[in-house]
């Protein structure tokens, strides 16, 4: 029996192209070649698709992708594949767009479907769904960039066009400093900044709006940052909980991928009842967005109270050698290679 043709798509047009390349390198090194004939596909930042010929080299962060040949007819090329693993993070890869293409072509693929991908990518709408699910969250506000002004959206979804200064003043009335300002559709903490003053809030809203027109502002929490990985379609399991120990003030893009002082602790040094509750909430969060396959769910544990706050969900988490998703499952008894095989089997099961 011939091996199944597996397409591994990486790169992409988002700000996380480099992260995706490193993730794909780890997956290509660990995929079970006895089961799958692998077809690596690279998408560059301009949206061009290429066949990638593996050279056996370790993918370094930020290194140029070489040994590529342009694919002239993308849809026909994809139709030859039995299943696809889209190792794409951020916009145009994790937001439901490429998932819609796979649905149209009727090709099984790893990960969440169109709805869960789009909801999970948009931090504002993730929060709205989590509210409905009764998951505890830090207070938040959001605005949308509109020409040279902003649209402030209140709790009743009523909108008003204001200046960035007016938007910041309204937010400061409802939230306490420090605040975290985030592009609503961005991953790996790209565009995220902390604001301790009204002036910084104004500046950071404008900065975040350069990445996405919708900007989320959250009240900060003094606590531990922990994560939990989930795996499954209908029968979902959760990994142990891991803790992030950021070298910077918070777990920014640079802290994740460029600062070697950042550390992770797996499993996290927290009471068992807290760990069990986080695992339970991670599965609930995944189910609430109609997740399939995998996700990594991020939480805070408040210092002093041990109160759990859900932060966000990542429907295609990193798979680099330092990424939490595979490391947490490895610590839970599921080795990297076995995890990849399970994810591909879940993709085919969901057809």
N, C-alpha and C positions, 0 to 999 in steps of 0.2 A: 504494500500500500504506500503510495507516494506521500511524502510529507506535505502538510498544509502550507500554502503560500501566505506568509505573514508579512504585511507591510508595516514598517516602523517609520512613522512620519515625525520629523523633528525640525527645529529651527522656528520658522514662523515670522510673522510681521509685527509681533508685539515687542515691548521693551525687554521681554524675557527670552529673547532668541538665544542668547549665550547660555542661559541656564538650561534651556531645552537641549542644546547641543551636548552639554556635559551629561545630562540625564540620559540621553540616547546612547552615549558612549558606554555608560554603565550597563544599560539594558542589553546592548549588542554583545557585551562581554559575558553576559550571564544567561542569555536565552538558551533554551534547550534545542540545540541544533539537530538532535535525533528526532525531534517531533516537528520542527518547523524549517521550511526553506525561507530564508529571510531576505526581504527586499527593502533596504533602507532608502528612504526618500527625504530629501532636504528641501525645505522651503526657505528662501532667503527673505530679507527684510522688505524687499520690493514685491514679494508675492510670487516669484518665479519658482517652479517646481523642478527638481533635479533628481536623477538617479545618483546614489552615492555608492562608491566602491570602497568597501572596508579596507583599511591599510594596517589594521592591528595596533595602531598607535593610540595611546591614552589621550582622550580629549581634554585639553587644557582650557580653562575658562578664558573666553575671549579670543581663542585661536581661530584663524580663518579655516573654513571648511573647504578642503581640496578634494580632488578625485571625483568631480561631479560632472554629469552630462545632462543637459536640459531635456526634460520630458515635453514633447511637442503636443501630445494629446493626453491630457491628464485623466479625463474620465475613462477613456479606453484602457489606459494603463492600470487604473484602480480596479476596473471590472475583472481583471485577471487574478485578483487576489481573493483569498478565502476569508481573511479576517485582517483587521487593521488595528494597530496599537498607536494612537495619536499621542506622542509624547510632546505635546504642545501646551505651553503655559501662557495664560493671559489672553488678550484679545485675538480674535480670529482662530483660536485654537481650543480655548477652554470655555468659550462663551456661547456655544450652541451653533455657531455658524458652520464650522466644518462638520459637526455632527449632523447637521441638516443635509449636507452633501452626501454623507455616507447613507443616510436614510433614503434619499432619492435614488441612490445607486443600489440600495438593498444589500449593503455589505455589512456584516457584523463588525462591531468595533468595541474596543475596551473603553470602559468608563461610562459616565452619566450620559443620559439622552439629552435631547435638545432643551426641554423645559428646565431640568435640574441644572444643566450646564449654564444656561443663561441667567437663571435666578441665583445660582451659586457665585457667578462672576460679578454680579451687581450687588455691591455691599449694602446699598440702601434697601433693595427689595429682599435681600436675604434677611435683613433685620425685621422687615414687615412680616415675613413668613414665620420667623422665629417667635415674634410676639404672639401670633396666632397659636403657635405650638406651646406657649406658656414657658418658654425658656428665658431665664433671667439674663438681662443685658444691661450694660451701662447706658445712662441717658444719652441721647444723640439728637442731632438736627441735620438738615441737609439743604443745600442750595443748588441751583442750576445756573450756569453762565448763560447770559442772554445779551448778545451784541457786546456793548461796553458796560453792561450792568449785570445784575444777578436776579434770579427769581427765588425769593424766600418762600419755602413751603412749610406751613404750620402743621400741627398735629391733626387737624381736620382736613388736610390736603388742600386748604385754601391757599392761593398764591398771590404774591404781590411783587411787583418789580421795584427793586431798590438798588442803591449803590452798594459796593462791597463794604463800605464803612457802616452803613445802616444795617446790613445783614449781620455783620460781626457784633454790633451793639445788641441786636435782638438775641443773637445766640448767647452772648455773655450774660444776658438776663436769666436765661434758662439753664445754662450749664456752668459748672465751676471749673476754674483753671486748676491744674494744667489740662489742656485738651489736645487730642490728636486729630489732625486734619488729613484726610485721605481722598485720593481720586476714587470714585465709586467703582469704576471698572479698571482695576489694575491689580497686579499680583507681585509677589516677592517684595512687598513693602515699597515698591517704586512710587515716588511722589509723596511719600508719607513724611510729615513733619510734626514736631511737638510745639505747641503754643503755650507760653506762660503768661503772656500779656495780650491786651487788646491789639496792640500794634503788630505783634507776631501773628495773631489770629488773622488779621487783614492780609498780611504778607503771605501767609501760608495758604489761605483760601485761593489767592491769585496764583500761587505756585501750583497747587493741586489742580486748578482749572486748566493749566497748560497741558495736563495729561488726559483729563476727561472733563466734559462740561458739567457733570454731576459731581458734587463734592460732599463728602460725609464728614461731620464733625462730631467726635465722641468725647465725653467726659473721661478723663484719665482715671486709672485705678492703680493704687499702690499695692502691688502683689506679685505673685509668681506667674510666669507665662508658661502654660503647659499645653500639650497637644496629645491627641489620641487618633489613631488610624482605624478606619472601618473597612470591611471587606464583605461583599456579598450582593445579592439581588434582593430576594425576599427574605432569605435566612441570612441575617447580617451578624457578623462577629466584630468585636472591638479588640484592639491590641492593648498592651499595657500603656500606661500614661508616661510621657516623657516631659522633662522640663528643659526650657531654653534658658541658658545663662549668657545673655548678650554682653559683649565687650563694650558696646556703646550704651548710651542712655536708654535706648530701646532697640528692638531687633529689626533694624533698618536693612535695606538692600546691601549696603556695605558691610554691616555687621554679619549678615548671613554668608556672603560670598567672598569678602575681601579681608576681613579681620580674623586672623587665626586665633585670636584670644577668645572669641566666642566659643562657648562649649554647650554640650547637651548632656543631660543626665537621664539615662534610661536603665531601669524605670525611675521615675521621679521619687524623691524622698518625701512622700506624703502619706498620711494615714490611709489604711486600706479602705475605710468607708468612703473617704473622699475620692479615691481612685475608682471605686466601683460606681459611685454616683456620676463621675465624669464619663466613664465608659457607657453608662446607661444613657446619659444626655447626648453623647456623640452619636449613638445609633438613632435616637429620636430626631436629632437635627438632620441627619442623613435621610431618614424616612420622610421628614416634613417637606423636603424639597423634591421628593420622589427620586432620590438618588439610586444609582445602579453601579455595580462594580466596585468602586473605591472612592474614598474621600479622606482627607485629613481635617479634623475639627479642632479648632484652637480655642482655648479658654484662659481665663485669669482666675487665680485664687487670691482673694483679698487678704492682705496681711492683717492680723489681729482678729478677724471674724471667721476666716476660712470660707467665706461666702463664694460660691462659684458663679462666674459670669461667662457666658459664651461670647466669643469674639467674632469668629467667622468660620466658613467652611471652604475648603479648597478641593475642587472636584477632579483636578489632575495635579496632585502634589509632585514636588521634585523627586527624582530618582537618582540624584548624584550620590557619590560615595559618602557624603555627609548629610544626606537628606533624612529627615525624621521618619517619613512613612515606611520605607523598607527597614530602617534600623529598629523601629518599634515592633514591627512584626517579627523580625529576626529574634529580638529579645523575648518574643511571645511564642517562639517555637516554629516559626514559618520562615525557612531560609529564602534568600533572595530568588534563586532559580525557581524554587517551588512556588513562590509568590507570583512570579511572572506567568507561569503556566496556569495557575489558578485564575488569574485575571483574564487570560485569553479564553479559558473554558467558560468563565462567567459571561464573556461577550457573546459566545456562540449559544449559550443557554438562553440568553435574553432575546433571541431572534423570534 
